[in-house]
Amino acid sequence: MTAHPVVSREEWLAARKALLVKEKEATRARDRLNAERLALPWVRVDKPYEFDTPHGRKSLADLFAGRSQLIIYHFMLGPDWTAGCTGCSFLADHFDGALPHLEHHDVTLTAVSRAPLAKIEAYKARMGWRFPWVSSHGGDFNFDYHVSFEPAELKSGAVFYNFREIPGSEANDELPGLSAFYKNEDGTIFHTYSSYARGGEEMIGTLMILDLAPKGRNEGSTMDFVRRHDEYESKPALACCGAAATA
């Protein structure tokens, strides 16, 4: 942990007010960015995508579940994977609490993976999640939205991810992302937004809380401390001084 100077309350208050100015600048910049996101042009979705769901085969329109807005999280769980991606699982731990708020604000949130539905259902049960999660197994959806890649693509030298070409050696058969869609009154669907890599980080409330903690995220590389929530040690980590105090 970085050594910090210890100062008087007055000196701390002066430093905190200086940081508050920058925090307010960041908040206003975020507001401007959100406005620009909402102003993006849309693309009509004409391809008839279908998904396997616990309630049978469903179209992309069906996934809206009667609402006009749909956010799909591209969850990394491939057909041959034995478990969901650790990072995606960390992010998905934050979905269930958001569902009633989103659904009462005309937004449906659904995860999509290429794994067969049975594998999705088994992993979902293991994690204790309730959010909708469907399979695009055998379809083009994941490939068309640039989150899944065939072995030949990965070996070809480069794949298109996060709106640019990246070396195949730096990619995987599955990568994370999210995509947003709108369905108008006549049933026409539009793709409005997609985000990849660390773009979904702001959906992870735990990271936002850690950013406020004295040690911050305290990581060597991005989210290197994260485990699936059933794979942590049984007792929460304590600093040695805390352990001694409670011994």
N, C-alpha and C positions, 0 to 999 in steps of 0.2 A: 504493500500500500504506500502511495506517495506521502512523504512527510508534509504536514501542513503547519503553517505558522499559527500560533495561538495568540490572539489579539484581544483587545478590549471589546465590549459590546458595541461601543460607538464605532470603532474601526470596522467591525464585522458588518454593522448596519450600512456603512458607506459602501463597502464592497458589494453587499447584497443589492443595494439600490442601483449600483452601476450595472450589475448583471440583469436586474429587472428591466432596464431599458432595452437590452438586447433580447430578452425573452419576449417583450411586447413586440419588438420588430419581427421576431420569428413568427409570432402569432398572426400578425398582419400579413406577413409574406405567405403563410399557410392559407389564410383566407383568400388571397389573390390567386394562389395556385389552385385551390378548390374551385374557384369561379372559372378559371381557364379549363379545368377538367370538365366541368359541366357544359362548357361552350364547345367542346370538341364535336366535329361532325360525326355522323353515325353511318354504319354500313348495314344495309339490308341483309338479313340471313335468309337465303332461299334453299339451302341444302336441308333435306329432311332427316335430321339427326334423330336417332332413337336410342333409348337406354333401358337397361334391365333394372327394375326397381322391385321392392318387396311387394308391390301391388300390380306387378305385371309389366309388360313392355309399354314404355311411355315415350312420347315425342318431346322435343325441346319445349314446345308450347305447354305441354302438360306439366313440366317442371315448375312453371310459374305458380302453380297451385292456386289459380284464381286471382293472383296479384299482377300488377303491371310491370314490376321490376324484379329481376333475378340476378343474384350474384352467385357465380359458381367458383368454388375453390378447387383448383386442380391439385388434388391430393396425390402425392407420390406413393402409389401402391400398384406395382406392375403385375402382370399375369403370373409371373414366376416368383414374385417376392414372397417371403415368409412372414413379413410384418410390415406395417406402414412406416414411412420415413419418420425418423425421430423428430426432426424439425417440424414437419407437417403435423405430427401428433401434438407437439407443444403448442402450435398455433391453434389446432382444432380444439384443444382443451378449453379455449375461450369462447367457443361458439354457443354452447347450450344456454348460457345465461343471457346471451344477446337475442335469442330467438323470439321471445314474446314482444320485445321492443321493436325488432325489425318487422315482424309479421303484422303488428298493429300500425305500422307506418308504411304499408304497401310494398314491403320488400321480402322476397323469399331468398333464403340462403341455403345452398345445396353444395355438397362435395361431389366430385366426379373423379373416378379412377378407372384405369384400364383393367384392373383385376376383375375376375368373375365375381358376380354378386355374392355367392356363397362365401368367398374369401373375405369380401368387404364386411359382410354381416358378422362373421366370426371375429374379426379384429375389432369391429365396432362394439360387440358385446364384451370383449376383453377389456376395452377401455371404458365401458360404461357410458357411452355417448348416446344422445337422443336425436341429434340433428339429422336431416335427410342426407343420404349418401347413396349414389347410384353408380351403375357400371356402364362404361362405354365400350366394353369388351367386344372386339370384332368390328368396331366402327372407326370412322375417320375423325371423330370429334377432337380427341387429344392431339392428333397429328396436325389437324387444320389450325388448332390454336397454339401450336408450337411448344407443347410441353412433353411430348413423347417422340421418341426417335428410334427408327429401325437400326439394327446392328450395321447394316450396309452404310447408312448415313453417318454413323459415328466413325466408321472406318474410312469414309471418303475424304476426310481432312477438315471439314467444317460443317456446322449445323446452324440454323437460324434460331436464335434464342434471345429474348429481351431486345428485340428490334435490331439485331446486328448478327453478323456471322461470328461464331466463336469456334475455336479449335475443337474437333470432336473428342480429343483427348481430355478436354476440360469439362465435357458434358457427361450425361448419363442417359440410360434409356428412358428415364422419367425425370422431369425437373418441375419445380413448383411455380405456381402462378395463380392469378384469379382473373376472371372475366365477368363483365357486367352486360346485361341485356335489358331491353325495353320491349314490351308488347303493347301495341296500341289497340284501340277499340275494335278494329276490324280483324285483329289477330296477326297483323304483320309484326315480325320480330326484327329488332335492330341490335347489332353489336355496338355498344357505346364506349367500352373501355376494357383494357387489359393491362395487367401489371405483373412483373416477374422478379425473380431473384429476391432481393431484400425489399421489394416494393410492398409486400404484404406485412412488413414488420410492425406497422402501426396498428394492426389488428391484434397484436400480442400485448395484452394489458400488463402481463408480468414484466416485460421489458420496460414498459413505461414507468412502472413502479420502481424497478431497479435503478432507472436513470435518476431517481430522486434519492436513492440510498447513499450513504457516505462512501461506499466502495464502488458505486455505479454497477455496471454489468460484471465487472471483475472477471474478464475473460481474456484468454490468450489469443483465440481466434473466434470468429463469429459463432456465438451460442455453443461454445465447446463444453459448457457446464451442463447442458440440457440432456435429460434422459426421458424416456417414456415414463409417465407418472407412476407406473407400477414397477419400475426398475431402479428407483432410488433406494438408498440404504434405508432401513426401517426407521432410524432415528434421524431427525434433521441435523445438518452440519452445525457445529458450534465452534467458535474460536476457542483456543486453549484456555484463555482466561475465563470465558463463560462456562466451559466444562468444569473447570476447577471450582468455580463458585457454586455449581449445582451438585458437585460430587458429595 
